[in-house]
Structure formats: C-alpha cells, structure tokens
Amino acid sequence: MALTDTGARVSAPARQSVGRTVRAYIQLTKPRVLELLLVTTIPVMFLAEGGLPNLWLIVATVLGGAMSAGSAASFNMYLDRDIDAHMKRTENRPLVTGEVSPRGALVFSWTLAIVSTVWLWASTNWVAAALSAGAIFFYVVIYTILLKRRTEQNIVWGGIAGCFPVIIGWSAVTGSLAWTPFILFLLVFLWTPPHYWPLSMKYKGDYAEVDVPMLGATRDGAQVGLQVILYAWATVASSLLLIPVAGMGLVYTVSALVFGGWFVYESHVLYARAVRGEKMQPMRVFHASITYLTLLFVAIAVDPLLPF
C-alpha cells in the first residue's frame, strides 16, 4: 500500500467515527507501556509512606504520570512514523494508518506534556512535576532523537526514561528524594535491557530493514544472550540492595530471591539455546521479565504493610 511523505497510508479513510478517533489517540499513548507506570509508581508510594498512602494522592500521581508517559509515547510515534511504516510490529500504529495526522499527534503530545506537568505541580509537588518533565525530555530527545538510530546501546541509556516513575512516586509522597528511590531507579535501569533485547531479537528483521541498531538485530544470539544474562544478574543484585537500605522485611526478601532467581534462570536458558544452535525463545525471557518486575513491585507494596 502506498505511503505519503508523512508515513501515513494513502488509502486511509478521510473520515472516521468519533469513537475510532478517540481510540486512535489513545493508541498514541502506548497503553500497554502505561502498565509499567502503575506497576512501578504505586508500590513505591506505599514504601515511601511506610503504609497506605492517601488515596487521592495515588490517583493524582498516577493520572499525572499517565499523561506524562502518554506524551512521551506520542512524541515517539510522531518522530518514528517513517520507520514505523516499514516494521510489522508497528505498521498499524495510527500515524501509519492515517487515523491520526502528524499535526494532530504533535498537538496532542505537547498538550499532554504541558497538562501533566501543571497537574502534578498542582496536585502533588514541584519535585514530582519537574521529574515528570525530565522524563519526557529524556525519552523524546535523548532516546528517540539522539540515540535510537545511532547506537546499539540505545535502549540502555534511553531506558533511563522508564526509571523516572519510581522517583516520581517517591517524591509525590515525600516531596524529596533519598537513597531508596535511586536504588529502585537503578533496578529498573538494569532491568530494561534484558527486558527489551529479547523483543528486538524476535523483530530483528524489522530493525535491520529500517537500519535501527538494536542489539538484538546487530549481534548474534549468543552475544545477545550473554548480555541478557549479565544484566539479569545485575538487576537481581540491585534488588537485594534495597533490603538493608530500606529495611525491607521477609516478604520482599523472599520475593527478590525467588523471582530474581527465576528471571536469571530464564536468561541462562536463552543463552544456552543460542550457544547450542537450538531454536531460541526470546519472548519467554521478555514475558518473564515483565512478570518478575510486577511480582517484585507487588512485594514492595505489601512489605511495609506487614510487621515482619
């Protein structure tokens, strides 16, 4: 199907229902990525409070964070619409299909960015608002514009943007920062490569076609698998730092060891299959990484509520 110079398919309908338009704009925010926001923000608020935080504060922080993350995702789709049109994983995004115009996406992105910053400043505090704005800047400018198409280490440093929710959640409760949220920041930072590189292995053909140097597309399976192992071990090690620093109890300690051990095991399986020349199953590690992070952060939320 022919494409315009904006990356949209020419045959896209000129008119569409209001409901379809709304769904298209929601797609710009990458709703599945927003799940990570909930998984990492709310539990940290429990930890910062040492118990159950104010319900309104949770709602306000999640709403502001969702708008902020949605803004960054929308900017990303706007900037990447040329390559999205040539990748199977992204060929149905609304800017490619023409359901949303580039101008509409850009206005939407800026609106979410401004509203989210003002909202967090008004409903939480200036620290959370500033961190939220910083997260948008990092994802859009540092990752999407500067790193993504230039280095195979793009997801390592660009993944920093995904670490901001933990310090935003902490600062929303406390109005300040401490060592605890920075350890969690480090944990998410180290978790991002072994989470995303298996996905890039699955879609290596797509990334190769559009000349985006994701590690999973530029290196062989054994090399990528080894990197996944190293980062998985580093992730688990950083999770254990939280025990002495934040005074975590039995629930978190056991969860960090058990779920972390499982995550590391899956990364070793991926590497072993690559070395033996067997068919790899990178999405197994991808899904395991999501489950690991979710269960670990659930333990972070539960731990302060218990006396042990």
N, C-alpha and C positions, 0 to 999 in steps of 0.2 A: 504494500500500500504506500502511495507517495506521501512524502513528508514536506511540510513547509519549512522555511528557514528558521522557524522558531522551534521545530521539532514536533509540532502537532500534526496529526494525520489529516490530510486534506478532506477525507470523506466524513469527518466528524460532523454530527448534526449541528445545524446552525442554531436550533432552538431545542431546549430540553426542559423538563419539568422542574419546578422549584425543589422538589424532594431530591431529584437526581443532582441538581446543582449543589445543594447542601451536602449531600454525601460526597461529592467530588472535593469540596473544600475541606471536609473532614479528613478525606484521604491524604490531603496535603500535609496534615499534621503527623502522619505515620502513627496511627492509633496503637499499633502493637508495640511500638517503641515506648509509648507513654506508660505501658505496663511496668517498665523498668523504673519509671519515676515513682510509681506507687510502691513498688517493692522496696526501693531504697530510701525513700523520703520518710514515710510514716514510721517504720520501725526505729529510725534514728531519732525521731521526735519523742518516742517512748523512752529511749535511752537517755536523751538529754533531760527529760523531765524526771527520770527516775521512777516512772509510773505512767499513769494515764494522762496525756496532755489534754488541754482544753479542746473540746470537740470543734468549736468554731475556728480555732487556730489551725487545726488539722485541715479543715475544709478550705480555709483561706489559702493556706500554703500549697495544698495540692492543686487548687484551681489556678493560682498564680504560676505554679511550676508547670502545669499542663499547658497553659498558654505560652509560656516561655519556650518549652520544648517543642511545642507545635510551631512556633515562629521559626525556630532554627531548622526544623524539618522542612518547612515550606520554602524557606530561603534555599535550602539544599536542593530541593526539587526544581526550583526556578533556575538555579545555576547549572544543574546537571541535566537539564532537559534534552540537550543534544545527545549525550551518551545514553540516557535512559531509553531513547527511542530505538537503540540497537541492542539492548540487552533483554533476554527473555524474562528475567526476574522483574524488570521494571517497565516493560513495554506497555502495560495497561495503566500506568500512572496518569492522572487526569491532565497533566500538561502535555503528555504524549498523545492521548486520545483526542485532545481538543476540548474536553469538557470544561476546562478552566483555561483562560487566556494567560499569557505571560504577565501582562499588565495586572490582571486580576490577582494572580498569585503574589506578585510583588507588593501590591497594596495590602493584601491580606497579611503577608509576612510582617510588614512594618507595623500594621495595626496591632497585631498580637504582641509584637515586641514592646511597643510603647505601653499598651494597656497592661500587660503583665508586670512591667517594671513599676508603673504607677500603683497598680493594685497591691503588689507585695509591699511597697513602701508604706501605703496607707493602712493595710490590714495586718502587717507583721512589723517589720522594721527596715531601716535603710541598709543594714548589712545584708539581709536576705535579698533585697531588691538589687543591690549592686552586684552580688554574686550571680543573680539570675541574668542580668545584662551581660556580665562577663562570660557566662556560659554560651549565650547566643553568639557573641563576638568570636569566641574560640571555635565553635563548631562551623560557623559560616566562613570566617576569614582565614583562621589558621588551618583548619582541616580541609574544608571544601575548596577554597580558592588557592591556598598556598601549597598544601601537602598532598592531597589526594591523587593528583595526576603527575606528581613529580618523584615520589619516593615510595619504596615498598614498605617503609616504616610508617606510612601514613596513619594506619589505624592505631599504632602505638601511641603517638603523640596526639593525634586527633581524638583519640578516645578519652582524653582528659575532659572534654566537654561533658561526657556521660558521668563523670565523677562528681560534678557540681551538686546534684540533688542531695547528697549526704551532708554536705556542709551547709546547704541552704536549709535543710530540715533542722539541723542543729542550731543554726543561728536564728531561725524563726522562733525557737523556744527560748534560747538563752540571750539573744542579742549580741553574742560574742562568739569567738572561736576558741578551740582548745586542742590538745593532742588527740583526743578520741576521734573527732570527725576527720582529722587528717590521716589517721590510720585507716579509717574506712575509705577515705579518698584513695589512698594507696592500694587498698584491696581491690576496689573497682577498676583502678588503673591497670593493675596487673592481670585482672580477670578478663579485660576486654580483648586482648589479642588471642588467647586460646578460645574465646567465645566466637570471635569473628573469622579467624583464619580458616577454621573448618568449613564455614559457609562459603568463603572465597575459593576453597578447593572444589566445592561442588559446582560453582559457577565460573570456574577458571576460564572456560572458553569465552564467556561473555566479557570478562575483564580483559582478556587478551585481544578480543576483537576491537574494543574501544580504547586500547592502549592505556589502561589504568593499572599501574604496577602493584596490585595486591599481592602479598607474599604467596598466597595460595595459588596464584596464577603464574608467578615468575620462578618459583622453585619447585623441585620435585617433592613427591610425597614424604620421603624420609626426612628431608631437610625441614619441611614444614612441621612434620610430626614431632621432631626433636625440639623445635621452638615451642610448640604447644606444651610439651612435657615440662620444659624449663619454666615457662610462665605459670603453668598449673601449680607446680611445686611452690613457686614464689608467692602465688595467690594464697595458698593454704598457710604458708609460713606467716604471711602478713596478718591473716585472720587470727592466728594464735597470739599476736602481739596485743590484741585487744583484751585478752584475759587479764594480764597484770595492769595494764594502763587504765582500763575502765572498770576493773574489779568484777569481771563477768563471773557468773555462777556456773553451776553444774550443767544446766540446760544448754547454754551456749557452748561450753567447753566440749561436751559430748558431741553436739551438732557439728562443731568446727572440725573435729577429728573424724567423725564417721562420714559426713557428707563430703568433706575435703578429701578423704581417702578414696571415696568412690570417684570423684572428679579426676583425681590423679590416675586412678586405675584405668578409666576410660581413655585418657590421653595416652597412656602406655600401650593400650590395645591398638589405637590408631597408628602409632609409630611402629609397633611390631608387625602389623599387617603390611605397612609400606615397605619395611626392610625385607620382608619375605616375598614381596612381589604379589601379595594377595589383593583381592578387591577390598578397597578401603571403604569405610562407612563414616565419612566425616560428619554427617548430620547427627550421628549418635553422640558425638562429643558436643556438637552445637546445642542439642536439646539437653544434654546432661549439664552443660554449663548454666543454662537458664534455671533448671531445677535446683542445682546446687546453690546458686545465688539466692533464689527465692526462699529455700528452706533455711539458709544461714541467716537471712534477714528476719525471717519469722522468729527464729530463736533470739535474735537481738531484741525484738519487741516483747517477747514472752519473758525473757530472763529478768528484767527489772521488776516484773510483777510478782516474782516468787521469792521466798525467803532463803533459798539455797542456790 
